[in-house]
């Protein structure tokens, strides 16, 4: 199905570059200018942009299981490395994205059962239960949440963006197709984003500015393929936090 994306100005690749640059600037500011609070504002948009692109990656990848496993492998490497570097003070955003992809799988299954007319009634009723149980565990298990950067609502960002993605292998009705557009995806995405910003407060409220470049998303990857993006991102995260450790600003990040 061809998607109706307005204002096709920014490809997925350009959004990745924006997120990487703002994340790098954020860590630079924390390391070299920790007392200049306004310099942390640009970096607030990096995590939401990455989270939205994780949802897009889940939608477009040919092998979703491989997508999850690759994310999980890099999440494990970056998470264990940051725990060692910081003596337990830091976590990795890739761990949050790994949990997000897991929830996207559950939501996809629930949507298939709900929209597939051949699906039995009892499956339609029971299909949402794994989603509900997973969300409840994430919300109430405070020890589990310590693994995930940006907490519960950070994990929810990508799954909320996929709510109205059309599930694969199912002929979706026209009313669903009408909802499968960028403005609707951004609207559902904005719900956990606002709640996350409200939870953390401070400069985090500026993370909502990520919606501006996301509104210009073309729905296309772009000419170049970031085949090793997870490797690059993992390496960059570890390098930036090593610099933070060397300059003694562990508590600032």
Residue pairs with C-beta under 8 A, 6 or more apart in sequence:
1 166
1 177
1 180
3 180
3 181
3 182
3 219
4 181
4 182
5 181
5 182
5 217
5 218
5 219
6 182
6 183
7 215
7 216
8 216
8 217
8 218
8 219
8 220
9 216
9 218
10 18
10 213
10 216
10 217
10 218
11 217
11 218
11 220
11 221
11 222
11 223
12 53
12 56
12 217
12 218
12 220
12 221
12 222
13 221
13 222
13 223
13 224
13 226
14 222
15 49
15 52
15 53
15 213
15 214
15 217
16 49
16 50
16 53
16 226
16 229
18 45
18 49
18 213
19 45
19 46
19 47
19 49
19 50
19 53
20 46
20 232
20 233
20 236
22 42
22 43
22 44
22 45
22 46
22 49
23 43
23 46
23 47
23 50
23 236
24 236
24 240
25 39
25 42
25 43
26 40
26 42
26 43
26 44
26 46
27 43
27 240
27 241
27 243
27 244
27 253
28 240
29 36
29 39
29 40
29 43
30 40
30 244
30 249
30 252
30 253
31 240
31 243
31 244
31 247
31 249
31 252
32 247
33 39
34 249
34 252
37 203
40 203
41 203
41 206
44 203
44 204
44 205
44 206
44 207
44 209
44 210
45 206
45 207
45 209
45 210
45 213
46 210
47 93
47 149
47 150
47 154
47 207
48 157
48 189
48 193
48 207
48 208
48 210
48 211
48 214
49 210
49 213
49 214
50 93
50 97
51 96
51 97
51 100
51 154
51 157
51 158
51 161
51 189
52 157
52 158
52 161
52 189
52 210
52 214
52 217
54 71
54 97
54 100
54 101
54 158
55 100
55 104
55 157
55 158
55 159
55 161
55 162
55 165
55 185
55 189
56 161
57 67
58 64
58 67
58 101
58 104
58 158
58 162
59 162
59 165
60 221
61 67
64 101
64 105
67 101
68 98
68 101
68 102
68 105
70 230
71 94
71 97
71 98
71 101
71 230
72 98
74 94
74 230
74 231
74 233
74 234
75 92
75 94
75 95
75 97
75 98
77 234
78 92
78 94
78 95
78 234
78 237
78 238
79 91
79 92
79 94
79 95
79 147
81 238
82 90
82 91
82 92
82 237
82 238
82 241
83 90
83 91
85 238
85 241
85 242
85 245
86 241
86 245
86 250
89 250
89 251
90 241
90 250
90 253
91 146
91 147
91 148
91 149
92 149
92 234
92 237
93 149
93 150
93 154
93 237
94 230
94 233
94 234
94 237
95 147
95 148
95 149
96 148
96 149
96 150
96 154
96 155
97 158
99 138
99 148
99 155
100 155
100 156
100 157
100 158
100 159
101 158
102 134
103 131
103 134
103 135
103 155
103 156
103 158
103 159
104 158
104 159
104 162
106 130
106 131
106 134
107 131
107 159
107 162
107 163
108 162
108 165
108 167
108 168
109 127
109 130
110 127
110 128
110 130
110 131
111 165
111 167
111 170
112 119
112 127
112 167
112 168
112 169
112 170
113 119
113 123
113 124
113 127
114 124
114 127
114 128
115 167
115 170
115 172
115 173
115 176
116 170
119 127
135 156
137 144
138 144
138 145
138 152
138 155
139 152
145 151
145 152
148 154
148 155
150 196
150 200
151 196
151 199
151 200
153 192
153 193
153 195
153 196
153 199
154 192
154 196
156 192
156 196
157 189
157 192
157 193
157 196
160 188
160 189
160 191
160 192
161 185
161 186
161 188
161 189
162 185
163 185
163 188
164 176
164 179
164 180
164 184
164 185
164 188
165 180
165 185
166 172
166 176
166 177
166 180
172 180
182 215
182 217
182 219
186 211
186 214
186 215
189 211
189 214
190 208
190 211
193 207
193 208
193 210
193 211
194 208
196 204
196 207
197 204
197 205
197 207
197 208
198 205
226 232
241 253
244 250
244 252
244 253
